[in-house]
Amino acid sequence: MSEHVHPHAAPPAGPLSDGYTVRLLQAGDEAELRAIHARQLRAAGISFAWPELFTDRRYYRVYVLERDGRIEGCLVAHATTEVFVIADRPRVLRALLRRRETLAAALREAGADELHAFVPRTMLGRMRHFLGRMGMRRSSDRFLTFYREL
């Protein structure tokens, strides 16, 4: 198992009054979690690839929920890179466009493999063209984005 999946930080304390215990992912958990994932997708009527929890370094924390010694699910923390632009002149946007591949290479070298931009609805019309030229696209109209500061 990769070190990134089994960090040395302790998981949240458990069990609570609901009977669930939270613990870190272990190598033997994969088969049961894959089965839960498949049932979840069938119930939702969607298709989504299994996250490679043991090999993909973006999954940096995985907390497994158990009840009565049986795995019932997990919470997966996936590292993402959010990008945003601070500019009040079109020439700045044009300069960024000219450097988009150099910037992408620098971000890849720093460890990013995907970028996310959260655009307010009031700016979507103006930013859609720019983000498209930067190589970004709408990820999906089927998913809504939720946010929480920690």
C-alpha positions as CSV (number, residue, x, y, z in Angstrom):
1,M,0.0,0.0,0.0
2,S,1.2,3.5,-0.8
3,E,2.4,5.7,2.0
4,H,0.1,8.5,0.9
5,V,-3.0,6.4,1.5
6,H,-2.1,5.4,5.0
7,P,-0.9,8.7,6.6
8,H,0.5,8.8,10.1
9,A,-2.2,11.2,11.2
10,A,-4.9,9.6,13.4
11,P,-8.4,9.4,12.0
12,P,-11.3,11.0,13.9
13,A,-12.1,9.3,17.2
14,G,-14.8,6.7,17.2
15,P,-17.1,4.9,17.8
16,L,-19.9,7.4,18.5
17,S,-23.4,6.6,19.7
18,D,-24.5,5.6,16.2
19,G,-22.1,2.6,16.3
20,Y,-19.8,3.7,13.5
21,T,-16.1,3.6,13.8
22,V,-13.8,5.6,11.5
23,R,-10.4,4.3,10.6
24,L,-7.8,4.7,7.9
25,L,-8.0,2.7,4.7
26,Q,-6.2,-0.7,4.7
27,A,-5.1,-2.9,1.8
28,G,-7.8,-5.5,2.6
29,D,-10.6,-2.9,2.2
30,E,-10.6,-2.6,-1.6
31,A,-12.9,-5.5,-2.6
32,E,-15.7,-4.4,-0.2
33,L,-15.4,-0.7,-1.2
34,R,-15.5,-1.6,-4.9
35,A,-18.7,-3.5,-4.3
36,I,-20.2,-0.6,-2.4
37,H,-19.1,1.8,-5.2
38,A,-20.7,-0.4,-7.8
39,R,-24.0,-0.5,-5.9
40,Q,-23.9,3.3,-5.4
41,L,-23.5,3.9,-9.2
42,R,-26.2,1.4,-10.1
43,A,-28.6,3.1,-7.7
44,A,-27.8,6.6,-9.1
45,G,-27.9,5.4,-12.7
46,I,-24.5,6.9,-13.5
47,S,-21.1,5.6,-14.6
48,F,-17.9,6.7,-12.8
49,A,-14.5,5.0,-12.7
50,W,-13.3,3.4,-9.5
51,P,-10.9,5.8,-7.8
52,E,-7.4,4.2,-7.7
53,L,-7.1,4.8,-3.9
54,F,-3.8,2.9,-3.5
55,T,-1.9,4.2,-6.5
56,D,-3.2,7.7,-7.3
57,R,-1.4,10.3,-5.1
58,R,-4.3,12.7,-5.4
59,Y,-6.2,10.6,-2.9
60,Y,-4.4,11.7,0.2
61,R,-6.8,10.6,2.9
62,V,-9.3,7.8,3.0
63,Y,-11.4,7.2,6.1
64,V,-13.3,4.0,6.2
65,L,-16.6,3.7,8.2
66,E,-17.3,0.4,9.9
67,R,-20.2,-0.8,11.9
68,D,-20.2,-4.1,13.8
69,G,-16.9,-4.9,12.0
70,R,-18.3,-4.5,8.6
71,I,-17.3,-1.8,6.1
72,E,-20.2,0.4,5.1
73,G,-18.5,3.2,3.2
74,C,-15.6,5.7,3.2
75,L,-14.8,9.4,2.8
76,V,-12.1,10.1,0.2
77,A,-10.1,13.3,0.2
78,H,-8.9,14.2,-3.3
79,A,-6.4,17.0,-3.8
80,T,-7.4,19.4,-6.5
81,T,-5.8,22.6,-7.8
82,E,-8.1,25.6,-8.1
83,V,-7.0,28.4,-10.4
84,F,-8.4,31.9,-10.5
85,V,-7.4,35.0,-12.4
86,I,-6.8,38.4,-10.8
87,A,-6.8,40.9,-13.6
88,D,-8.7,44.1,-14.6
89,R,-7.3,44.5,-18.1
90,P,-7.9,42.4,-21.2
91,R,-4.1,42.5,-22.0
92,V,-3.4,40.5,-18.9
93,L,-5.7,37.8,-20.1
94,R,-4.0,37.8,-23.5
95,A,-0.6,37.5,-21.8
96,L,-1.9,34.5,-19.8
97,L,-3.2,32.9,-23.0
98,R,0.2,33.2,-24.7
99,R,1.8,31.5,-21.8
100,R,-0.8,28.8,-21.1
101,E,1.4,25.8,-22.1
102,T,4.3,27.1,-20.1
103,L,2.0,27.7,-17.1
104,A,0.5,24.2,-17.5
105,A,3.9,22.6,-17.6
106,A,5.0,24.5,-14.4
107,L,1.8,23.4,-12.6
108,R,2.3,19.7,-13.7
109,E,5.9,19.9,-12.4
110,A,4.5,21.2,-9.1
111,G,2.3,18.1,-8.8
112,A,-1.0,19.2,-10.4
113,D,-2.7,17.0,-12.9
114,E,-6.0,18.8,-13.3
115,L,-7.2,22.3,-12.7
116,H,-10.6,23.6,-11.5
117,A,-12.0,27.1,-11.9
118,F,-15.1,28.2,-10.1
119,V,-16.8,30.9,-12.0
120,P,-19.6,33.1,-10.6
121,R,-22.7,33.0,-12.8
122,T,-22.4,36.8,-13.3
123,M,-19.0,36.3,-14.9
124,L,-19.7,33.1,-16.9
125,G,-20.4,34.8,-20.2
126,R,-17.1,36.8,-20.1
127,M,-15.0,34.0,-18.7
128,R,-16.3,31.0,-20.8
129,H,-14.3,32.1,-23.9
130,F,-11.1,32.8,-22.0
131,L,-11.2,29.5,-20.0
132,G,-11.9,27.6,-23.2
133,R,-8.9,29.2,-24.9
134,M,-6.9,28.3,-21.7
135,G,-7.8,24.6,-22.5
136,M,-10.5,24.3,-19.8
137,R,-14.0,23.0,-20.3
138,R,-17.2,22.6,-18.3
139,S,-16.7,19.4,-16.5
140,S,-20.4,18.5,-16.4
141,D,-23.9,20.0,-16.2
142,R,-24.9,16.9,-14.2
143,F,-22.9,17.8,-11.1
144,L,-23.2,20.8,-8.8
145,T,-20.2,22.1,-6.9
146,F,-20.4,22.5,-3.1
147,Y,-17.8,24.3,-1.0
148,R,-16.7,24.3,2.6
149,E,-13.7,26.1,4.2
150,L,-11.9,24.0,6.8
